[in-house]
Amino acid sequence: MSHSVHPYSHRLGIIRDWKSRWFGLDKDYRLSLKTDLVVREYLVKKLRGMYVSGVEIERSQKSFRVVVKSSRPGMIIGRSGEGAVQLRNDILKLLQKKDIEVKQELKLDIEEVRSPESNAPIVAQMIAEGLEKRLPFRRVIKQTVEKVMANRDVIGVKIKLGGRLGGAEMARREDLKKGRIPLQTFRADIDFAREKAHMSYGDIGIKVWIYKGDIFDKDKK
């Protein structure tokens, strides 16, 4: 009973949708899955620091659409769309290098995240940025919690750090919570993210939970 489950997968099919959506693909499941993983991993690594909240992939028999959600879309798109064209070419080059053939047409869409402070992956990246600038970790998490709770749609937030906090010899955990986080309630809209802050003495793990109220059937419609 006490096993912790990822809040996203826990709610799949209830209030959450899959991050990869395939239509009319009945063969070569392995290749499609590998392609999705390679593309997603590459984009998350390449666009670090540009506050990317997630990469969604949609496939049909004619198109292969990659949707990048970011709170800084202008940085990715670049001047007159040069950045987006370059990124699309980089993805095609990567797939070629890995000997992955994509028969459909590749489309790259960049969407803006309207409320970055209530988006767990972006909040986790903000904390990582603060820690990498060598700011005191307690101040970073306290200020972040205040910033997140200032949003109207946020009911609760919890932030957990683990590792050599403050450069200490021994690793430990530190967490801060404000409001409610009902992890067992399926209809609870909980956004969760993991991130790492790369420090000179090792990585610091960051976990963020943000609770934005309950979603009922009428709201889903």
C-alpha positions in Angstrom: 0.0 0.0 0.0 2.8 2.4 0.8 4.5 2.2 -2.6 4.9 5.7 -4.1 3.5 6.0 -7.6 4.3 8.7 -10.1 1.4 11.2 -9.8 1.2 11.5 -13.6 1.0 7.8 -14.5 -1.3 7.3 -11.5 -3.9 9.5 -13.2 -3.5 8.3 -16.8 -6.9 7.8 -18.4 -8.6 9.5 -15.5 -7.6 13.2 -15.8 -4.4 12.9 -17.7 -3.7 12.0 -21.4 -0.7 10.2 -22.8 2.4 12.3 -23.8 2.8 10.3 -27.0 -0.4 9.8 -29.1 -0.3 7.5 -32.1 -3.2 7.1 -34.6 -3.5 4.4 -37.1 0.0 2.8 -36.4 -0.4 -0.9 -36.1 3.2 -2.1 -37.0 6.7 -1.4 -35.8 5.8 -0.5 -32.3 9.5 -0.9 -31.1 10.8 1.6 -33.7 8.1 4.2 -33.0 8.8 4.0 -29.2 12.6 4.3 -29.7 12.1 7.3 -32.0 9.9 9.0 -29.4 12.4 8.4 -26.6 15.4 9.6 -28.6 13.6 12.8 -29.7 12.2 13.6 -26.3 15.6 13.0 -24.5 17.4 15.1 -27.1 15.0 18.1 -26.9 15.0 18.1 -23.0 18.8 18.1 -23.0 19.2 20.7 -25.8 16.6 23.1 -24.5 17.7 23.1 -20.9 17.4 26.6 -19.5 14.6 27.6 -21.8 12.0 26.5 -19.3 10.5 23.6 -21.3 7.6 22.1 -19.5 7.2 19.1 -21.7 7.5 17.5 -25.2 4.4 15.9 -26.7 4.5 13.7 -29.8 1.6 13.0 -32.1 1.8 10.5 -35.0 -0.5 9.7 -37.8 0.1 7.8 -41.0 1.1 11.0 -42.8 2.6 13.2 -40.1 5.0 13.1 -37.1 4.3 16.2 -35.0 6.5 17.3 -32.1 5.0 19.8 -29.7 7.4 21.7 -27.4 5.7 23.5 -24.5 7.8 26.4 -23.1 7.3 29.6 -21.1 10.1 31.2 -23.3 9.0 30.3 -26.8 10.7 33.3 -28.3 14.1 31.9 -27.3 13.4 28.6 -29.1 11.7 30.1 -32.2 14.5 32.7 -32.7 14.5 35.7 -35.0 11.9 35.2 -37.9 11.6 31.5 -37.0 15.3 30.6 -37.7 15.7 28.8 -34.4 12.6 26.5 -35.0 13.9 25.6 -38.5 17.3 24.8 -37.1 15.9 22.7 -34.3 13.8 20.7 -36.8 16.9 20.1 -39.0 18.8 19.0 -35.9 16.1 16.5 -35.0 16.2 15.0 -38.6 20.0 14.8 -38.4 19.8 13.1 -35.0 17.4 10.5 -36.4 19.6 9.9 -39.4 22.7 9.4 -37.2 20.8 6.8 -35.1 19.7 5.0 -38.3 16.0 5.8 -37.6 13.9 6.3 -40.7 10.8 8.5 -40.3 8.5 8.0 -43.2 6.0 10.7 -42.2 6.5 14.5 -42.5 8.1 16.0 -39.4 6.3 19.1 -38.0 7.7 21.1 -35.0 5.2 23.2 -33.0 6.2 25.5 -30.1 3.5 26.4 -27.7 3.6 29.0 -24.9 2.9 28.0 -21.3 0.8 30.8 -19.9 1.3 30.4 -16.2 4.9 29.2 -15.6 4.8 29.6 -11.8 2.0 26.9 -11.6 3.8 24.4 -13.9 5.9 21.9 -11.9 8.7 21.2 -14.5 9.3 24.9 -15.0 9.3 25.5 -11.2 11.8 22.7 -10.8 14.1 24.3 -13.5 13.9 27.6 -11.7 15.1 26.0 -8.5 17.9 24.2 -10.3 18.9 27.5 -11.9 19.0 29.2 -8.4 21.1 26.3 -6.9 23.5 26.4 -9.8 24.1 30.1 -9.2 25.2 29.1 -5.6 22.2 30.8 -3.9 21.4 29.4 -0.4 19.1 26.4 -0.9 16.7 27.3 1.9 16.1 30.8 0.6 15.6 29.3 -3.0 12.9 26.9 -1.9 11.2 29.4 0.4 11.0 32.1 -2.3 9.8 29.5 -4.9 7.0 28.3 -2.6 5.8 31.9 -2.0 5.9 32.6 -5.7 3.9 29.4 -6.6 1.3 30.0 -3.8 0.8 33.6 -5.1 -1.1 32.0 -8.1 -4.8 31.9 -7.8 -5.2 28.4 -9.2 -2.6 26.8 -6.8 -4.0 25.2 -3.6 -0.8 23.4 -2.4 2.8 23.0 -3.2 5.6 20.7 -1.9 9.3 20.9 -2.8 11.9 18.3 -1.9 15.7 18.6 -2.3 18.2 15.7 -1.8 21.9 15.5 -2.1 25.0 17.4 -0.8 23.0 20.5 0.2 25.1 23.6 0.7 28.2 21.5 -0.3 28.1 19.4 2.9 30.1 16.2 3.1 27.1 14.1 3.9 24.0 14.0 1.6 20.6 14.7 3.2 17.0 15.7 2.4 15.2 18.9 2.9 11.6 19.7 2.1 9.0 22.5 2.4 5.3 22.2 2.0 2.5 24.7 1.9 -1.2 24.0 1.4 -2.7 20.6 0.6 -1.3 17.8 -1.6 -3.8 14.9 -1.8 -1.7 12.3 -3.6 -4.2 9.4 -3.3 -7.2 11.3 -4.8 -7.5 10.4 -8.5 -9.4 13.5 -9.5 -6.8 15.8 -7.8 -4.9 17.8 -10.5 -1.4 17.3 -9.3 1.5 18.4 -11.4 4.8 16.6 -10.6 8.4 17.0 -11.9 11.9 15.8 -11.2 15.0 17.8 -12.0 18.7 17.8 -11.2 20.9 20.8 -10.3 24.4 20.1 -11.6 26.9 21.3 -9.0 30.7 21.0 -8.9 30.5 18.5 -6.0 27.7 16.4 -7.5 24.0 16.6 -8.5 21.2 17.8 -6.2 17.8 16.1 -6.9 14.7 18.3 -7.0 11.1 17.1 -6.8 8.1 19.4 -7.1 4.4 18.7 -6.5 1.8 21.4 -7.3 -1.9 20.8 -6.5 -4.4 22.9 -8.6 -7.8 21.6 -7.3 -10.0 18.7 -8.3 -11.2 18.0 -11.9 -14.7 16.6 -12.2 -16.3 15.1 -15.3 -18.2 18.4 -16.1 -14.8 20.3 -16.0 -13.2 17.7 -18.4 -16.0 18.2 -20.9 
